[in-house]
Amino acid sequence: MNIATHIDQAGVAAPILSVDVSSLSYDGMPVLSDIRLSVNRGETIALVGPSGIGKTSLLRIIGGLERGCSGDCQVNGRVAMVFQEPTLLPWRSVLDNITITTGVSTAQADSALAEVGLSDRALIYPNRLSLGQQRRLSLARAFAIKPDLLLMDEPFVSLDPELVDEMMALFVGLRDAHEVATILVTHVEDEARRLADRVVRLEGSPATIVSAPQSPA
């Protein structure tokens, strides 16, 4: 996976992400086929489709967590991922959950916590946080490394509607402030309409992209 920023011959920055995956199989069963997708800096893509279609598998390929595929994936910059579950270290403080997992300084971690409204929770353990606060911590950890591409796997699931609205607003503020490109897996049409510049749909068996308007210039 290429993580060096690429400038083309015309002097124009290349897409943050270029994916060309011919196939992915699990135990001989094809899951994904002929996946071609590019994402520009600052662009948000909503990745939708039926449960089990392969959306998370595609995120894992992009994030470098899935190696058993044929094809190519180039990411021109840093990648951060927000999982469906917060995946926190329960035996370390909120602050440590950022510094240990990302390698950023304490000052950088403090700044990330301030951005999500958790400055006063820095020294407590994650089990003393509400689910919404744990999701805020996951966002803080992701943005602490100043990513160029953010991968989000149903980050607002299991939250009540009022809290989902609050979390979406927080994400939009962080995304715009950091100018980060984002791929968001969601089953909720309202989330896709509200957050995404484009909606990319996976369908079929094996799954392929059936709806992906052109990325804006």
Residue, then its C-alpha position, 0 to 999 in steps of 0.5 A: m500500500n502506497i502511503a506517500t503523497h503522489i502528485d501527477q505530471a500536471g501538478v494536481a494532487a492524486p486521489i487520496l484513495s484508489v482501489d482496484v480489487s479484482s476479487l476477495s474470497y473467504d474459504g473459496m467463496p467469492v465475496l467481492s469482485d471488480i471493485r473500482l473506487s477513488v476518493n478525493r481529499g475532503e470527500t465523504i463516501a457513504l458505502v451502503g448495501p445489504s448486511g453481509i454483502g462485504k462492506t466491512s471487508l472492503l474497509r478492511i482491504i483499504g485499511g490494510l487489515e485484509r490481505g487475502c485479495s487480488g488487486d491494488c489499493q493505494v492510499n496517499g496519506r495516513v489512514a485511521m479507522v473507527f470500528q463499529e465497537p469502540t475497541l478501547l483498552p479498559w485497563r488504561s486511562v482515556l488519555d492512554n487510549i490515545t497515546i498508547t494506540t497512536g503514538v502521539s504526544t500527551a499534548q496532542a492527545d489532550s488536544a484531540l480530547a478537547e475537540v470531542g469534549l472529553s478533556d475532563r475525562a482524560l484520567i478515568y477508565p473507559n468503563r466509566l464512560s457512557l457509550g456515546q462518550q466511548r464513541r467520542l473517544s474513538l473519534a478523538r483517537a482517529f483524528a489524533i493522528k491527523p488522517d488523510l483518510l478516515l474509515m468508519d464502520e457504522p460508528f453511530v449504531s446502538l445510539d438513540p436518535e438524539l445522540v446520533d444527531e449530536m454525533m453526526a454534527l460532531f463528526v461533520g465539524l471534525r471532518d471539515a476542520h481537518e479536511v479529511a476524506t471519509i468512507l462511511v459504512t451505514h445502513v441508515e439512509d438519513e446518515a448517507r444523505r446528510l453526511a456523504d457527497r456520494v453514495v456507493r452501493l454494493e450488490g450481488s454475489p460476489a458483491t460489486i459496485v452498482s452505484a457510484p457517481q463520478s468523484p467531483a474534480 
